[in-house]
Amino acid sequence: MDEFKFKVSGMSCGHCQMTVKKALEQIPGVSKADVNLANGTASVTAEPARVKIEQLMQAVEAAGFQPARFD
């Protein structure tokens, strides 16, 4: 398992946080997603052969939020 970390902007409440978490957890190969509202970050544990960070970021964007890689 690999851990993917990235920024998520646009979250303003617990509902937003759960929306991002659910969007990430629906991706096949994701075993765990932690979304931190206060820090505006997401941390995802997933199978590297099945999941790429681009897929994770696309799911966040489709849920209505703005993902970004750490610098």
WOWO-V390040 format. One record per backbone hydrogen bond with DSSP energy under -1.0 kcal/mol. CO is the residue of the C=O (numbers start at 1). NH is the residue of the N-H. Records with the same first field share a line. If there is no record, write none. Layout:
# WOWO-V390040
CO->NH + NH
This chain:
# WOWO-V390040
2->46
4->44
6->42
7->68
9->66
13->17
14->18
15->19
16->20
17->21
18->22
19->23
20->24
21->25
22->26
24->27
27->30
29->47
32->45
34->43
36->40 + 41
40->8
41->36
42->6
43->34
44->4
45->31 + 32
46->2
47->50 + 51
52->56
53->57
54->58
55->59
56->60
57->61
58->62
59->63
60->65
61->64
66->9
68->7
